[in-house]
Amino acid sequence: MTKARLLDNIRKKNSYLCVGLDVDLNKIPRHLLKEKDPVFAFNRQIIDATADHCVAFKPNIAFYEALGPGGWESLAKTVEYIPGDIFTIADAKRGDIGNTAGLYARAFFETLDFDSITVAPYMGHDSVMPFLEFEGKWVILLAHTSNAGSQDFQLIRNEDSGRTLFAEVIEKSKTWGSSEQIMYVVGATQADRIAEIRKMAPDHFFLVPGVGAQGGDLQAVSREGMNAGCGLLVNNTRAIIYASSGTDFASMAKKEAFKMHQEMERYLEQYLPA
Amino acid sequence: MTKARLLDNIRKKNSYLCVGLDVDLNKIPRHLLKEKDPVFAFNRQIIDATADHCVAFKPNIAFYEALGPGGWESLAKTVEYIPGDIFTIADAKRGDIGNTAGLYARAFFETLDFDSITVAPYMGHDSVMPFLEFEGKWVILLAHTSNAGSQDFQLIRNEDSGRTLFAEVIEKSKTWGSSEQIMYVVGATQADRIAEIRKMAPDHFFLVPGVGAQGGDLQAVSREGMNAGCGLLVNNTRAIIYASSGTDFASMAKKEAFKMHQEMERYLEQYLPA
């Protein structure tokens, strides 16, 4: 998907919501366990219920891998089921060299037809470049994540440049591809950090986890992070897909997605230049 | 597998060879493509041919993922087929937070019963700790890799400690678990670097890629990297598994593995205290 088309969808829907599809068999409504493919049965209803309110879906690949070969089939069916105008993110956090990265790219961009994949930057340029060879496909590079462990290495300051590690990741990777190919994962837990990173990457989209369960503030994220092309995909998973564990899970998911959608409508009006 | 048992195997076989199982359908002998599961057919013969000469097998998970659900079945059959005294490494380079890391751990340690998994450190302690809760299982943490891109971030020097990023990874992670649970990936391409890292982690095992095709020197690696418990698993993939593309691929693989085995026998005698 092109950046222009993604922005079109955001403007059309007045939403920059990404719904995480982290399907855990211990958390989905029990009545679905009777289905032949409970994971897909759950996803299908979540997608139907929330597609009007979001512009992206993000399955975390670990949840599917944990189920063995059957999990991959559920994942394939899920990606195929997502409407074509909605941006798809394989949250895989892959990172391996050269030909191996190329294999991951083929697995997620061709076999599964995702629009994007999250990638870990530790191994450097040759672990990222192979993903950039696919037209209309995106790398979403981990920059500053929202977990406690993000403090361990991402904030290390380079004695030569004075920049933090996550800033080095952004500065270096800007030379590897354009803002039509690369996005950054930027945690929502510190709004001032988002403002700082927006200065480093004025044109890039940020995938923002950590709103909701992890305590990030949607208004602060939107105020500090939005650029002229919106530039934000804000993810929410648990508050939406696990809003209810009963037979009403889909309608409750819709209700939660609609709440965020309404909030986003306001922020788009407030912070997005017309 | 415990560290003591791994060292036992090394002493018994006089080898610290790890054979990479990166199975590419474009590279395996053409006659295998007629088989129902060409990937497993290839692996089975490679395992039979090289098991006497190595102490570890390391499938790179990307190669299996690239094949879709069928690839996972080939992988599961392969891990199951590997003799129980041989250490198994899921070269997955995963790295995700908390419950997601836990899912990866279950997928690779329980569903697939690997002894170890390679993990990327970028997200910090909460992306690593969940793997350490499994008894007898190992995390092999990326420290200093052998690819060109390893220069991009791994060598950044922390202005506070004066340590490089890879050294920070080693120093921090030593507080997360013991040398009975954690190994490090240390590229073979610079022997002086291996000596430096051995000083930082005197007791840990290193998984060393980059010997052979990538130009690393086995003798230098062994001289600089070996500790009193051997402390080395040296990987070779292409020179062994793709030694021939004909019907003699297994016997040629054996021949190449035997060559490295003989070299390792000499280095164990030279550098390993009795």
Interface residues (C-beta under 8 A of the other chain):
Chain A: D22 N60 A62 F63 E65 A66 G68 P69 G70 W72 E73 A76 K93 R94 G95 D96 I97 G98 T100 A101 L103 Y104 R106 A107 T111 A120 P121 Y122 M123 G124 H125 D126 S127 V128 L142 T145 N147 A148 G149 S150 Q151 D152 F153 Q154 I156 R157 N158 E159 D160 G162 L165 E168 V169 K172
Chain B: D22 N60 A62 F63 E65 A66 G68 P69 G70 W72 E73 A76 K93 R94 G95 D96 I97 G98 T100 A101 L103 Y104 R106 A107 T111 A120 P121 Y122 M123 G124 H125 D126 S127 V128 L142 T145 N147 A148 G149 S150 Q151 D152 F153 Q154 I156 R157 N158 E159 D160 G162 L165 E168 V169 K172
